[in-house]
């Protein structure tokens, strides 16, 4: 699939919410934006899961000290 690069400006809170959903679903922000745009263009038939309230969960079984997306974005979402 051919892709195109673009720049969008988002409100700070909308950006934070999208990043939080991306972390919870272990996806990239690009994947979340594409999923939301597809759902919108298809008349909302693909519903996005609602984000959980209360912050991040604990992911058992992952070794400490590895660089994961959750740790990279943790400070951004505070």
N, C-alpha and C positions, 0 to 999 in steps of 0.2 A: 504494500500500500504506500502510495506516495504521500509525503507529509509536507506541510508548510510551517514555517516559523512565524510567530506573531507575538506581539506584546500587548498585554491587557493591563489595565489599572483596576484594582479591586479595593473596596473599602476595607480598612484594617480588620474589622470584626469578621467580615465575610471571608477574608483570606485566612484568618485564624481558625474559623470553623471548618473550612475546606481542608486545611492542613491537619486538623484534629481528626477528621473523618479518614483522611489518607493514612494517618498513623494507625488508627483503629482497624482499618481494613488491610493494613500492610500493602498499600498501593502508593504510587507516586501522585503528586498533585496533578500532573498531566493526565493521568488515568481518571482521576475524580472529575476534572473539568470536562474531559471528553465524554464521560458517562453522563454527566449532568446535561451537557449540550445535546447529546443524542436523545436523552429523555425529553427534553424541552421540544426539540424539533419533531419528535415522533408523537407529540400531543400528550406527553406525560405518561405514556403507557409503561415505560421502564421507571419504576419508582426507586429512588435512592434510599438506602437504609438510614434511619434516624440515628444521629450520633448519641452516644451514652453521655449522661451528665456525670460529673464527679471526677473527671481527670482520667489518668491512664491506669490500665490494669497491670498486673504483674504477670510476666510471661515466664512460666516455669520451664526449666530445662535448657535455657540458653546460658552459655558460659559468660562469666563476667569479663569485662575488659575488651569485648569485641565491639567494633564500630558498627552500630545498627542505625537505621533511619530514625528510630524512636529517640535515641540519645542525641542525634544530630539536631533534631527539631525541638527537643524538650525545652531549651532555653528560649527559642523563638515564640513558643506558645504561652509562655508565662506572662 
